[in-house]
Amino acid sequence: MKTVNSLFWFFSLAAILFLAVPNAGAADRSICSPDSTISLHPGGALQSCRLSDEYRISNVTCKGDAPISFHENGNLESCVLSDDTTISGEKCKGDAPVYFYSDGKLRSCLYPE
């Protein structure tokens, strides 16, 4: 019985933390250029801005002083790649936009010449 109570409290605490901290891994406004226009999703998560510096997320390096946007779930939606990059087996051109689906899968990019 003691094990059942312990498991109940553990999962209850985990559920509370999950619900109380949505998008905990999502980017925040600190990545944005100070003079950038910042857009937020209805829940308060960062939607888009202009980066102040290069930003690395999910093995993608986004170019600084360029636009970036996020899906409501916190996953990267689009940015300008810093360098030529291979994403999910696809070669994508640097200094060009890249787009992702909300589940994180590559939607599109420009191929290097």
C-alpha positions in Angstrom: 0.0 0.0 0.0 2.9 2.3 0.8 4.2 1.9 -2.8 0.8 2.7 -4.3 0.6 6.0 -2.2 4.1 6.9 -3.2 3.4 6.4 -6.9 0.1 8.4 -6.6 1.9 11.4 -5.1 4.8 11.2 -7.6 2.4 11.2 -10.6 0.2 13.8 -9.1 3.2 16.1 -8.6 4.5 15.4 -12.1 1.0 16.3 -13.5 0.9 19.5 -11.6 4.3 20.6 -12.7 3.5 19.7 -16.3 0.3 21.7 -16.3 1.7 24.6 -14.3 4.8 25.1 -16.5 3.7 25.0 -20.2 6.4 25.5 -22.8 9.1 25.3 -20.1 11.6 24.5 -22.8 10.4 27.3 -25.1 12.5 30.3 -26.0 11.9 33.5 -24.1 12.2 37.2 -25.0 15.9 37.3 -24.0 16.9 35.9 -27.4 15.3 38.9 -29.1 17.1 42.1 -30.2 16.2 45.0 -27.9 14.8 47.0 -30.7 12.8 44.1 -32.1 9.0 43.9 -32.4 8.1 40.9 -30.2 4.9 38.9 -30.8 3.5 36.4 -28.3 1.1 33.6 -28.6 -2.2 33.9 -26.6 -0.7 31.8 -23.8 2.3 34.2 -23.5 4.9 32.1 -25.2 7.2 33.8 -27.7 5.8 33.7 -31.2 8.3 35.8 -33.2 11.0 38.5 -33.1 14.3 39.4 -34.6 17.2 37.6 -32.9 20.0 39.5 -31.2 22.6 36.8 -31.8 22.9 33.4 -33.3 20.5 31.0 -31.6 20.9 27.2 -31.5 17.7 25.0 -31.1 17.2 21.4 -31.9 20.5 21.1 -33.8 19.7 24.1 -35.9 21.7 27.3 -35.7 19.6 30.4 -36.6 21.4 33.5 -37.8 21.6 36.5 -35.6 19.9 39.8 -36.5 17.3 37.8 -38.5 13.6 36.8 -37.9 12.7 33.7 -35.9 9.3 32.3 -35.1 7.9 29.5 -32.9 4.8 27.3 -32.9 2.5 27.6 -29.9 4.0 24.4 -28.5 7.4 26.1 -28.4 9.0 24.2 -31.3 10.8 26.2 -33.9 8.6 27.3 -36.8 11.1 29.2 -39.0 14.4 31.1 -39.0 17.3 32.0 -41.3 20.0 29.3 -41.1 23.4 30.6 -40.1 25.3 28.1 -42.3 24.6 25.2 -44.7 23.1 22.5 -42.6 21.8 19.0 -43.0 18.4 18.5 -41.4 16.7 15.1 -41.4 19.0 14.1 -44.2 18.1 17.1 -46.3 20.9 19.7 -47.2 19.7 23.2 -46.5 21.3 26.4 -47.7 22.8 28.8 -45.1 21.7 32.4 -45.0 18.3 31.3 -46.2 15.0 30.6 -44.5 14.0 27.2 -43.1 10.5 26.1 -42.0 9.3 23.4 -39.6 6.0 21.7 -38.8 4.7 22.0 -35.3 6.0 18.5 -34.5 9.5 19.6 -35.3 9.8 17.9 -38.7 11.4 19.8 -41.6 8.8 21.5 -43.8 11.0 23.2 -46.3 14.3 24.9 -47.0 16.4 26.1 -49.9 18.9 23.6 -51.3 22.5 24.7 -51.7 23.6 25.4 -55.2 
